[in-house]
């Protein structure tokens, strides 16, 4: 179902968590472009930069509080749960951010949508980390057993398991994006800074490659799951290509920045030594030196196959890495991040 044009009270109201973040803000834009009303939960400390001037509700909600979640979902017709924690110093913090919030929202949705036949369902933004590593020659598919290797991945599996733990009066599905990049994302900024100087980094020697998806396309995929009533269970998403080798990613970067790029291999042991020198607490707060991130880099790859999503919803990514990188670079320059 696609809704277009208008913000009347007859238009479905979709609840969205994590809307102030990179992916969540693009999901908000996609929902608004489809004509939905949007109620986006925020924290008291959230920056509303990517939501300013847009016609949506932004209530402050504690997603670990059952009463707050019940109020947040009252009168809504569907939910995309994008909020969560990607980097945390302990497994307990991952579980509180990624599992407890999912449990509270499922409880609230059960009350809010009971007896409501036209709800669009509960869509969880999970991660390829829930599945675990997969190499270029054997991309992850949904029928694979989950073998997460990090605390983050284990928390995402636990959150997914809640979707099917009990019979619910609504549909559930989980989107498992791979590595995301794009406008508003800061994680790939260092990669672009190096590329503009003619370099790219390859950490370790074991990893064969990874899947890449522009955040705007991942947002379209999330809304596609919301709109297609037959879509249930886990779904991977790709950009039409089941993974990039380091050479292919370097080629896409070179085309985006308009210059030749040389690849520098960074020994994984060097990152481990730096993490040891800065101390466990500081390392665990770092997106590069975090124990989970280093574990990610010790694998054969992070590659997935999004054919099931395309088959069930008709989704097709609008950008490959070459186009997405070029548009991301344009955004970084416009925002003076480079």
ChimeraX attribute file (.defattr): number of C-alpha atoms within 10 A of each C-alpha:
attribute: neighborCount
match mode: 1-to-1
recipient: residues
	/A:1	9
	/A:2	12
	/A:3	15
	/A:4	13
	/A:5	11
	/A:6	13
	/A:7	16
	/A:8	11
	/A:9	8
	/A:10	9
	/A:11	16
	/A:12	20
	/A:13	25
	/A:14	24
	/A:15	24
	/A:16	28
	/A:17	27
	/A:18	23
	/A:19	27
	/A:20	25
	/A:21	22
	/A:22	21
	/A:23	26
	/A:24	26
	/A:25	25
	/A:26	23
	/A:27	27
	/A:28	30
	/A:29	20
	/A:30	19
	/A:31	24
	/A:32	21
	/A:33	13
	/A:34	15
	/A:35	19
	/A:36	23
	/A:37	26
	/A:38	25
	/A:39	22
	/A:40	25
	/A:41	25
	/A:42	23
	/A:43	16
	/A:44	10
	/A:45	7
	/A:46	13
	/A:47	12
	/A:48	15
	/A:49	10
	/A:50	17
	/A:51	19
	/A:52	10
	/A:53	8
	/A:54	11
	/A:55	12
	/A:56	18
	/A:57	15
	/A:58	18
	/A:59	15
	/A:60	15
	/A:61	18
	/A:62	16
	/A:63	24
	/A:64	17
	/A:65	13
	/A:66	17
	/A:67	13
	/A:68	17
	/A:69	22
	/A:70	20
	/A:71	14
	/A:72	25
	/A:73	24
	/A:74	15
	/A:75	14
	/A:76	20
	/A:77	22
	/A:78	26
	/A:79	26
	/A:80	28
	/A:81	24
	/A:82	24
	/A:83	24
	/A:84	22
	/A:85	16
	/A:86	16
	/A:87	19
	/A:88	21
	/A:89	18
	/A:90	15
	/A:91	13
	/A:92	13
	/A:93	17
	/A:94	22
	/A:95	22
	/A:96	17
	/A:97	18
	/A:98	27
	/A:99	23
	/A:100	20
	/A:101	22
	/A:102	26
	/A:103	19
	/A:104	18
	/A:105	23
	/A:106	22
	/A:107	15
	/A:108	21
	/A:109	26
	/A:110	16
	/A:111	14
	/A:112	21
	/A:113	22
	/A:114	13
	/A:115	11
	/A:116	11
	/A:117	10
	/A:118	11
	/A:119	23
	/A:120	25
	/A:121	25
	/A:122	24
	/A:123	26
	/A:124	27
	/A:125	28
	/A:126	28
	/A:127	24
	/A:128	27
	/A:129	26
	/A:130	25
	/A:131	26
	/A:132	23
	/A:133	25
	/A:134	24
	/A:135	20
	/A:136	20
	/A:137	13
	/A:138	15
	/A:139	19
	/A:140	23
	/A:141	19
	/A:142	18
	/A:143	8
	/A:144	10
	/A:145	11
	/A:146	17
	/A:147	14
	/A:148	18
	/A:149	17
	/A:150	19
	/A:151	23
	/A:152	25
	/A:153	23
	/A:154	23
	/A:155	27
	/A:156	30
	/A:157	23
	/A:158	17
	/A:159	23
	/A:160	25
	/A:161	13
	/A:162	15
	/A:163	22
	/A:164	13
	/A:165	8
	/A:166	8
	/A:167	9
	/A:168	15
	/A:169	16
	/A:170	20
	/A:171	20
	/A:172	25
	/A:173	25
	/A:174	25
	/A:175	25
	/A:176	25
	/A:177	27
	/A:178	24
	/A:179	19
	/A:180	19
	/A:181	23
	/A:182	25
	/A:183	21
	/A:184	19
	/A:185	17
	/A:186	13
	/A:187	15
	/A:188	15
	/A:189	18
	/A:190	13
	/A:191	14
	/A:192	22
	/A:193	16
	/A:194	14
	/A:195	23
	/A:196	20
	/A:197	13
	/A:198	17
	/A:199	19
	/A:200	23
	/A:201	16
	/A:202	17
	/A:203	18
	/A:204	17
	/A:205	14
	/A:206	12
	/A:207	21
	/A:208	20
	/A:209	24
	/A:210	23
	/A:211	29
	/A:212	26
	/A:213	25
	/A:214	28
	/A:215	24
	/A:216	26
	/A:217	26
	/A:218	28
	/A:219	22
	/A:220	20
	/A:221	27
	/A:222	30
	/A:223	21
	/A:224	21
	/A:225	28
	/A:226	29
	/A:227	17
	/A:228	16
	/A:229	18
	/A:230	13
	/A:231	21
	/A:232	19
	/A:233	17
	/A:234	22
	/A:235	29
	/A:236	26
	/A:237	30
	/A:238	30
	/A:239	22
	/A:240	19
	/A:241	18
	/A:242	21
	/A:243	28
	/A:244	20
	/A:245	17
	/A:246	17
	/A:247	14
	/A:248	14
	/A:249	19
	/A:250	22
	/A:251	17
	/A:252	21
	/A:253	28
	/A:254	23
	/A:255	16
	/A:256	22
	/A:257	20
	/A:258	13
	/A:259	15
	/A:260	15
	/A:261	20
	/A:262	17
	/A:263	14
	/A:264	11
	/A:265	12
	/A:266	13
	/A:267	12
	/A:268	17
	/A:269	12
	/A:270	12
	/A:271	17
	/A:272	15
	/A:273	12
	/A:274	12
	/A:275	21
	/A:276	14
	/A:277	11
	/A:278	12
	/A:279	11
	/A:280	15
	/A:281	14
	/A:282	14
	/A:283	19
	/A:284	20
	/A:285	15
	/A:286	16
	/A:287	15
	/A:288	15
	/A:289	21
	/A:290	22
	/A:291	22
	/A:292	21
	/A:293	17
	/A:294	19
	/A:295	13
	/A:296	18
	/A:297	18
	/A:298	15
	/A:299	19
	/A:300	18
	/A:301	25
	/A:302	28
	/A:303	31
	/A:304	30
	/A:305	22
	/A:306	24
	/A:307	20
	/A:308	17
	/A:309	22
	/A:310	18
	/A:311	10
	/A:312	16
	/A:313	18
	/A:314	13
	/A:315	24
	/A:316	19
	/A:317	18
	/A:318	14
	/A:319	16
	/A:320	17
	/A:321	25
	/A:322	18
	/A:323	16
	/A:324	25
	/A:325	25
	/A:326	18
	/A:327	17
	/A:328	22
	/A:329	23
	/A:330	15
	/A:331	17
	/A:332	18
	/A:333	11
	/A:334	10
	/A:335	11
	/A:336	8
	/A:337	11
	/A:338	13
